[in-house]
Amino acid sequence: MHYEWLGLVSSAVWAFAVLIAVPCAGRLGSIAYGRWRLFFAMILLGMMGLVTGGFRTMSADDLMLLGLSGAVGLFIGDTAYYASMNRLGPRIAGILFATNAVFSAIAGIIFYGDTFTLRSALGTLLVFAGVITAIYFADGNKKADHAAGTEFTKTSVAAAVAFGLIAGLCQSAGTAILKPMMSRGTDPVAASSIRMATGFLLHLLLLWSGFHLAKPLHSVNRRIVFLIIANTVLALGIGMTCCLKAIDNGNIGIAAVLSACQPVILVPLLWLFYKRKPVMTDWLSALLVTSGTAAIFI
């Protein structure tokens, strides 16, 4: 079996999960939504880890790395991503988030001695060209993105773009922290549950501190709870497990490329579910980002 294809499965699952997340993040706010999402993910993955015995594969050093990865990748990274999505829409936020491929390549050079080849440089330029294309033509898509449940005008585009780039950077850092540990055979499901628990506890501390932005914008109802659980099962239960399995058992470069195809998959999904007919720049920006990611990793 070619495990790398699980990366493509994770991309498709994450694209569907984004559509589910849009109304939830818009109603609760990015921080409150992230807190609820991590709570359900912690329970789901924790139960799976207990059933499979995956926690026995971890050492005390692994717990420290997982805690650090959860703080950076989930507490900071996920919150920044949903803050960007609330303001720019799922399409542009997803493209900004895909810059984690570039940050991962840079991290490989700095921490693991990877070589930055001409092809890697070309891939980096393609990714940033896709990001710039998406942002430049963002104004023309405000109406369509708003129809998908986003709130485009809450803050400046510059701040929203910064949130998206921070999300990509934190995702890359969180993954890079896990690389030495995953190579030792640590169970990916149990590892994910520890990351979720760390992120959730940090969210609770932020809420208990009285920070006003951590409070939900509106109350939680049954529909929102159902959507959060569905998103959790898809994104963190199925998607993340497939991604980690692909990286652990297959070629890490190919797996990373296939797991970064979410921007391309999201374009037709927005058309199908929200009747948001894609324009040429939608396809162009998504394809540039995916092509750049492929050039970096393959």
N, C-alpha and C positions, 0 to 999 in steps of 0.2 A: 504493500500500500504506500502510495506517495503522500506522506503526511502533510507536505506543503500545501495541498489543496484545502486543508482545514483552515488555512489563512483566508482563502476566498469565502469559505462558509462564514467565518467570523465577520468579514466585511459586509456580507449580505444581511446577517443577523443584526449587526450594529446599525445599518441603514434603517431597517424596520424599527429598531428600538428608538432611534432618534425621532421618528414620526410620533411615536407614543409619548416621548418625553416633552414634546413641544407644549401641549396644553398644560401639563403638570408644572413645568418650570415657569410658565407664564402666570399660573394661578398662585403658586406658593412663593415664587422668588427663587433665585439660583441656589442660595445657601440652604434654605429650608428644604428644597427639593433634594439637594444632595444629601442632606441628613437622613431624610426618609428612605432614600434609595439605598444608602449604605446600611441602614438598619435591617432592611429586608434581605439584602445581599449577605450580610454577616450571618443571619439566621440560616438562610438557604445553603450557603457554601459550608458553614460550620457543621450542619447536619450531614451533608455529603461527606465531609472530611472524617467525621466520627464513624459513619457507616463503612467507609472504605479503609479506615485505619491510616489515612494519610498523615495524620499528625505525628505518627511514630517516625516518619522520615525526616523530621526537623530537629535541629540542635538549638542550643541557646543562642549561638551566633546567628543562626538563620532567623530567629525571632527578632533580633536587633535589626537585621537588614530589612526584614519585612515591615517592621514598624516604620523605619525611615522611608521605605518605598511608599507605604501607605500615606504617610504624612505629605510627601512631596507630590506623588502622582494622583492621589485621590482627594485628600483634603484641600490642597491648593489647586491642583490641575483640573479636577472635575468641576469644582466651583467656578473657576475662571472660564471653563468651556461653556457651561450653561449660562453664565453671565453674558458671554459673547453671543450665544444662540438667542437669548431673549431680545437682544438688540439688533443683531444683523440677520437673523434667520438661520435655519439649519444648514442651508447650502453653503453660505459663505463661512459660517463658523466651522463647518466640517473641513473646508479647504484650508482655513487657517490652522486648524488642529493637525492637518496632515504635514505641516512643517516639522513635526517631530522626526520625520525621516532625515531631514537635514541636520537637526540637532543630534540625532543618534550617530550620524556619520562623523560629526565633529567630536562627539564624546569618544568614539572609537579611536580617533587619532590621538586625543589627549591622554586617555586613560589606558588604552589597550594596544597602542603602537600601530594602529592601522595606517595604511598609506592613502593619502588623498590624491587619487589619480585624476587624469584629465576627464575621464568619464564621470567620476564623482563630482568634479567641478561643473560639468555640463548638467548633471542631474540637479545640482543645487540651483543653478540658474533657471532650469525649467520649473522647478517647484516655486521659486519666488516669482517667476513670470506668471504662473497660474494664480498665485495669491494676488499679485498686483492687478491682473485682469479682472478677477472677481471683485476686488474692492473698487476699482475704477468704474465699473459698470453697475455698482451696487445701487446707486440712486434710481436707475431705471427699473429696478426690480423691487422697489419698496412696497408697492401695492400688492404684488404677488406674494412676497414674503409675509406681509401683514395678514393676507388671507389664510396663510398656513398657521395662524395663531400667534405670531411673534409680535413684539412691540418695538418696532424699528426705531422710534424717535425718542426713546427714553434718555439717551445720552449721546454724546458725540461719537461719530464714526471712529475717530482716532482712539478713544478710550476703549471702544468695543473691539477694535482690531488688536489693541494691546492685550486685552483679556484672552483673545484667541491665540495669540503668539505665546503668551505665558502658559496657556494650557498645553500647547505643543511642546514647549520646553520642559514642563514638569512631567509630561507623559514620557518623554525621552529619558529624563533623569531617573524617574521611577523604574523604568525598564532596565536601564544600565546598571542600577544598583542590584537588580535581581540576577544579572547574568552569571556571576560566579556561583551563586547558590543553586540555580537551576541546573548547571552542569554537573552538580553532585547528586542529582537524582531526587531532589525534593518534590513531593507530590504537588502538582500545580493547583489542584482544587483547595487543599488544605492551606497552601501558601496564600491563595487569593483570599480565603476567609480571614486570615490574620491581617492582611492589608486592609480589608473592609472594616474590621473591628477597630483598627487603629484610626482610620479616617472618621468612623462614627464617634469614637470617644473624643476626638479633637473637636468635632462639630458640637457635641454636647457641652464641652467646656466653653466653647465660644457662645453658645446659647445661654448658659448659666452665668456667663460674665455680664450679661445684660446688653450686649452689643445689639443695637436696634435692627441692623440689617439681617441678623440671624433669625429674627422672628418671621413667621409666615405672613405673606400679604393677605391671604384669605384662609378661612378654615378648611380643614380637610374633610371631604365627603367620601361616600362609598365609591363613586366613580373614579375619583382621583387615586384612592388607595388601590383599586383594582388595576389602574393603568400603571402605577408605580411598581406593583408586584410583577405585572407583565413585562415591563421594561427591565426589571431586575433579573428575571428569569432569562430573558433574551440576551441582554447585554453582558451581564456579569456571570450568569450561570452557564449559558451556552457559548456566547461569543468569546468571552475571555478565556474560557477553558479550551476552546478550539484553537485560539491563537497561541496559548502557552504550549499546547500539545504539538502544534505545528513547529514551533521554534525549538522545542525540546527534542523532537524525533526526526525533524527534517532539516533541509538546508535553511539556515537562519535568514539568508538574504532573500531567497525566493519567498519564504513564508512571510517576511516583513513586507515585501512588495504586495503580495496577494491580500494581506490584511489591511493594506492602505488604500484599497479600491473603493472605500465607502463614498467619497465624493462623486465618483462616476455612477455608482449604483443609485445614489440618492436622487439624481436628476430625473430619471424616469419614474421613480416612486412618487416624487412630488407632483409630477404630471398626472399619475394614475389616481392618487388619493385626494389631491387638493385642486385638481384641474389647472395646475400651474404649468402652462405650456412652456417648455424650455426654449430659450433663444440660443443663438449660435454661441454667444459668450459663455453661457452656462456649460455647454459641452467643451468649449475650448479651455476654460479654466480648469475643469475637472480632469480633462485628458492631459493637460500640461503637468498638473500635480502628480498624477499617477505615472506618467512617463518619466518624470524626474525621479520619482521614488525608485522606479525600476532601474534607471541608470546608476543610481547610487548603490543599490544592494546587489544586483545580479552580477 
